């Protein structure tokens, strides 16, 4: 197995790569590390000033916000930024889509970086990021990982299912070797592949494991069933993208011999909060301002409400008072870790589900949601697996949708699951939430899944959080 010396990756390969990408990631890492050490009053002043700067920028450069501020009697140069913020309406995906041109800064340094997300509900959103946003978010992530004893250039292992991260060109594979990063595809996870991944993990000896919580839990349980232990445990395992149960996190800790910490964020907002070793989720206030609203009004700490975020880092397409679709509450008690960052408790977040392939293997729902997510004419979607060989898509579309889109979706799913898989695409006016109030964008209705040693699963047991 080819490994790059960690000193070379840290001191040469990683700095050169980030410089070539036009990102000041290491500078942002050092800045974030210093900010996280600030006293509570200094940290609060920093967050307030960054919010003021964002509102002032939006009023000056973005027509949508300029008109909204005028209608809401908001004067960023003179008003207290938090008072001004509360005069503004909550921003949803439909509003972002309708006013995308007028809330995007085409002159952002480094150019616009297109991105797409389906989020919790499958409500697809195409938007723009910028290099400053990417550098600040990656810098924050590296600063937090340094606190766990993992430095840039240390070996990292990613368990991922997004085509963007998984489909590696020859250059990307070379890049991964130089930067000491490896990506394992969690699209299809039969026991044989889980075993191969575990064997690779034992040989590669990563210092950090990062990936979908549900996939990491599945891998951990396989390791525990086989009685495998790691000769060199990682410093930490970071679980992201979907919610996990306490039992799943305990399995990850037991299998990998390391803290299992949650990261909360979204594609459009970046990292929002990160769990400390005391098990508390801390909001990264230098990057994002978080409010908890109930019926449009702020609630006291301890009370549950809708999570509302304002991204302080990006300028390409700032999202001010944006609703990612999650429910939570602020915890009033200080954390025993000593951090001045506020503590957030998630009450409802993304629910991840495994699909069942024709051969009985499990696959991540991220792969199942990929094809409709990247179609610009699909506004919202939901994928149902009615049987191992039958998928049904409900889609809400705009006026750019044609039958060619449906045929393209069918071809993509058949390329994944085989030519005999039946794919039905239905255009609907609305996709209602589940009876629980959650808005899952993949639902598995397969009655059982006996897959080469996988336990038999009843409907609902394929989900990683309840």
Secondary structure as the mmCIF struct_conf table of DSSP 4:
data_model
#
loop_
_struct_conf.conf_type_id
_struct_conf.id
_struct_conf.beg_label_comp_id
_struct_conf.beg_label_asym_id
_struct_conf.beg_label_seq_id
_struct_conf.end_label_comp_id
_struct_conf.end_label_asym_id
_struct_conf.end_label_seq_id
HELX_RH_AL_P HELX_RH_AL_P1 UNK A 6 UNK A 8
HELX_RH_PI_P HELX_RH_PI_P1 UNK A 9 UNK A 13
HELX_RH_AL_P HELX_RH_AL_P2 UNK A 14 UNK A 20
TURN_TY1_P TURN_TY1_P1 UNK A 21 UNK A 22
HELX_RH_AL_P HELX_RH_AL_P3 UNK A 25 UNK A 35
TURN_TY1_P TURN_TY1_P2 UNK A 36 UNK A 37
BEND BEND1 UNK A 38 UNK A 38
HELX_RH_AL_P HELX_RH_AL_P4 UNK A 40 UNK A 61
HELX_RH_AL_P HELX_RH_AL_P5 UNK A 63 UNK A 71
TURN_TY1_P TURN_TY1_P3 UNK A 72 UNK A 73
TURN_TY1_P TURN_TY1_P4 UNK A 76 UNK A 78
BEND BEND2 UNK A 79 UNK A 79
HELX_RH_AL_P HELX_RH_AL_P6 UNK A 81 UNK A 86
TURN_TY1_P TURN_TY1_P5 UNK A 87 UNK A 87
BEND BEND3 UNK A 88 UNK A 88
HELX_LH_PP_P HELX_LH_PP_P1 UNK A 89 UNK A 90
STRN STRN1 UNK A 91 UNK A 91
HELX_RH_AL_P HELX_RH_AL_P7 UNK A 93 UNK A 98
TURN_TY1_P TURN_TY1_P6 UNK A 99 UNK A 100
HELX_RH_3T_P HELX_RH_3T_P1 UNK A 101 UNK A 103
TURN_TY1_P TURN_TY1_P7 UNK A 106 UNK A 107
TURN_TY1_P TURN_TY1_P8 UNK A 109 UNK A 110
STRN STRN2 UNK A 113 UNK A 117
TURN_TY1_P TURN_TY1_P9 UNK A 119 UNK A 122
STRN STRN3 UNK A 125 UNK A 129
HELX_RH_AL_P HELX_RH_AL_P8 UNK A 131 UNK A 146
TURN_TY1_P TURN_TY1_P10 UNK A 147 UNK A 149
TURN_TY1_P TURN_TY1_P11 UNK A 152 UNK A 153
BEND BEND4 UNK A 154 UNK A 154
STRN STRN4 UNK A 156 UNK A 160
HELX_RH_AL_P HELX_RH_AL_P9 UNK A 163 UNK A 166
BEND BEND5 UNK A 167 UNK A 167
HELX_RH_AL_P HELX_RH_AL_P10 UNK A 170 UNK A 179
TURN_TY1_P TURN_TY1_P12 UNK A 180 UNK A 180
STRN STRN5 UNK A 181 UNK A 185
BEND BEND6 UNK A 187 UNK A 187
HELX_RH_AL_P HELX_RH_AL_P11 UNK A 191 UNK A 204
BEND BEND7 UNK A 207 UNK A 207
STRN STRN6 UNK A 208 UNK A 212
HELX_RH_AL_P HELX_RH_AL_P12 UNK A 213 UNK A 226
TURN_TY1_P TURN_TY1_P13 UNK A 227 UNK A 227
BEND BEND8 UNK A 231 UNK A 232
BEND BEND9 UNK A 235 UNK A 235
STRN STRN7 UNK A 236 UNK A 240
BEND BEND10 UNK A 241 UNK A 242
HELX_RH_AL_P HELX_RH_AL_P13 UNK A 246 UNK A 256
TURN_TY1_P TURN_TY1_P14 UNK A 257 UNK A 257
BEND BEND11 UNK A 258 UNK A 258
STRN STRN8 UNK A 259 UNK A 266
TURN_TY1_P TURN_TY1_P15 UNK A 267 UNK A 269
STRN STRN9 UNK A 270 UNK A 275
TURN_TY1_P TURN_TY1_P16 UNK A 277 UNK A 278
BEND BEND12 UNK A 279 UNK A 279
STRN STRN10 UNK A 281 UNK A 283
TURN_TY1_P TURN_TY1_P17 UNK A 285 UNK A 287
STRN STRN11 UNK A 288 UNK A 294
TURN_TY1_P TURN_TY1_P18 UNK A 295 UNK A 296
STRN STRN12 UNK A 297 UNK A 298
TURN_TY1_P TURN_TY1_P19 UNK A 301 UNK A 302
STRN STRN13 UNK A 305 UNK A 311
BEND BEND13 UNK A 312 UNK A 313
BEND BEND14 UNK A 316 UNK A 317
BEND BEND15 UNK A 320 UNK A 321
STRN STRN14 UNK A 322 UNK A 331
BEND BEND16 UNK A 333 UNK A 333
HELX_LH_PP_P HELX_LH_PP_P2 UNK A 334 UNK A 335
TURN_TY1_P TURN_TY1_P20 UNK A 336 UNK A 337
BEND BEND17 UNK A 341 UNK A 341
HELX_LH_PP_P HELX_LH_PP_P3 UNK A 342 UNK A 342
STRN STRN15 UNK A 343 UNK A 348
HELX_LH_PP_P HELX_LH_PP_P4 UNK A 350 UNK A 352
STRN STRN16 UNK A 353 UNK A 353
STRN STRN17 UNK A 354 UNK A 356
TURN_TY1_P TURN_TY1_P21 UNK A 358 UNK A 359
BEND BEND18 UNK A 360 UNK A 360
STRN STRN18 UNK A 362 UNK A 364
HELX_RH_AL_P HELX_RH_AL_P14 UNK A 365 UNK A 373
TURN_TY1_P TURN_TY1_P22 UNK A 374 UNK A 374
TURN_TY1_P TURN_TY1_P23 UNK A 376 UNK A 377
STRN STRN19 UNK A 378 UNK A 387
TURN_TY1_P TURN_TY1_P24 UNK A 388 UNK A 389
STRN STRN20 UNK A 390 UNK A 397
TURN_TY1_P TURN_TY1_P25 UNK A 399 UNK A 400
HELX_RH_AL_P HELX_RH_AL_P15 UNK A 403 UNK A 417
TURN_TY1_P TURN_TY1_P26 UNK A 419 UNK A 420
STRN STRN21 UNK A 422 UNK A 427
BEND BEND19 UNK A 429 UNK A 429
HELX_LH_PP_P HELX_LH_PP_P5 UNK A 432 UNK A 434
TURN_TY1_P TURN_TY1_P27 UNK A 435 UNK A 436
BEND BEND20 UNK A 437 UNK A 437
BEND BEND21 UNK A 441 UNK A 441
STRN STRN22 UNK A 442 UNK A 444
BEND BEND22 UNK A 447 UNK A 447
TURN_TY1_P TURN_TY1_P28 UNK A 452 UNK A 453
HELX_LH_PP_P HELX_LH_PP_P6 UNK A 454 UNK A 456
TURN_TY1_P TURN_TY1_P29 UNK A 459 UNK A 462
STRN STRN23 UNK A 463 UNK A 463
BEND BEND23 UNK A 464 UNK A 464
#
